[in-house]
Amino acid sequence: MMKSSGSRSNHLGEAGWFTLPYSGVWGIISSQYHQASKAEDHRIWIAPHLPVSLSSASYFSGEDPAMKQVINVIKKP
């Protein structure tokens, strides 16, 4: 099964903690907007350059397909 990046090219980030004044409840909120693409970029995910298929079989056998892909790229001349 192919997975997306889990993030848009433009996104919120740099979270910071805050406390609500009356209840004292703690929360976390993003404080910056990262615009790595055009403002008109409405993609909901970014396709990876090196796609890797993940499966429960590889997980339970202790295999790491992502790391195998990284090693294959490093070994290329």
Secondary structure per residue as TSV (DSSP state, phi and psi in degrees):
chain	resnum	aa	ss	phi	psi
A	1	M	-	360.0	129.4
A	2	M	-	-86.4	136.6
A	3	K	-	-112.6	146.9
A	4	S	-	-84.2	-177.6
A	5	S	-	-71.8	-21.0
A	6	G	S	81.5	6.9
A	7	S	S	-149.9	149.6
A	8	R	-	-84.7	165.6
A	9	S	S	-70.6	-32.5
A	10	N	E	-108.2	125.7
A	11	H	E	-155.0	166.0
A	12	L	E	-85.5	150.0
A	13	G	E	-163.6	-167.4
A	14	E	E	56.1	62.9
A	15	A	E	-70.3	149.1
A	16	G	E	-137.8	148.8
A	17	W	E	-82.3	149.7
A	18	F	E	-146.2	161.1
A	19	T	E	-122.7	130.0
A	20	L	-	-69.4	134.5
A	21	P	T	-65.7	-35.7
A	22	Y	T	-93.3	-39.8
A	23	S	T	-89.7	-22.6
A	24	G	-	77.1	6.8
A	25	V	-	-69.3	134.8
A	26	W	E	-87.3	149.3
A	27	G	E	-148.7	175.7
A	28	I	E	-134.3	138.6
A	29	I	E	-140.7	145.1
A	30	S	E	-73.5	139.3
A	31	S	E	-113.3	-7.3
A	32	Q	E	-139.7	151.3
A	33	Y	E	-109.6	121.5
A	34	H	E	-97.1	116.4
A	35	Q	E	-110.3	94.3
A	36	A	-	-92.7	-3.0
A	37	S	S	-139.0	-172.5
A	38	K	-	-68.5	154.2
A	39	A	T	-61.8	-26.6
A	40	E	T	-83.8	1.5
A	41	D	-	-77.1	105.2
A	42	H	-	-108.5	22.0
A	43	R	-	-61.5	142.7
A	44	I	S	-93.2	-10.1
A	45	W	S	-158.0	165.2
A	46	I	-	-116.2	127.0
A	47	A	-	-67.1	133.6
A	48	P	-	-70.3	149.7
A	49	H	S	-69.4	-34.8
A	50	L	S	-121.9	88.7
A	51	P	-	-66.1	143.2
A	52	V	-	-133.5	130.7
A	53	S	-	-87.8	132.0
A	54	L	-	-110.2	146.8
A	55	S	-	-146.5	159.1
A	56	S	H	-67.3	-31.1
A	57	A	H	-62.5	-45.1
A	58	S	H	-67.7	-35.7
A	59	Y	H	-63.0	-50.3
A	60	F	H	-72.6	-19.0
A	61	S	T	-90.1	-1.8
A	62	G	T	82.3	11.2
A	63	E	-	-83.8	150.6
A	64	D	-	-125.6	91.0
A	65	P	H	-60.2	-33.2
A	66	A	H	-65.5	-44.7
A	67	M	H	-67.1	-36.3
A	68	K	H	-60.5	-41.2
A	69	Q	H	-64.7	-41.4
A	70	V	H	-61.2	-46.3
A	71	I	H	-62.8	-40.3
A	72	N	H	-62.2	-39.4
A	73	V	H	-67.6	-41.8
A	74	I	H	-64.3	-37.1
A	75	K	H	-76.1	-15.5
A	76	K	-	-66.5	138.8
A	77	P	-	-69.7	360.0
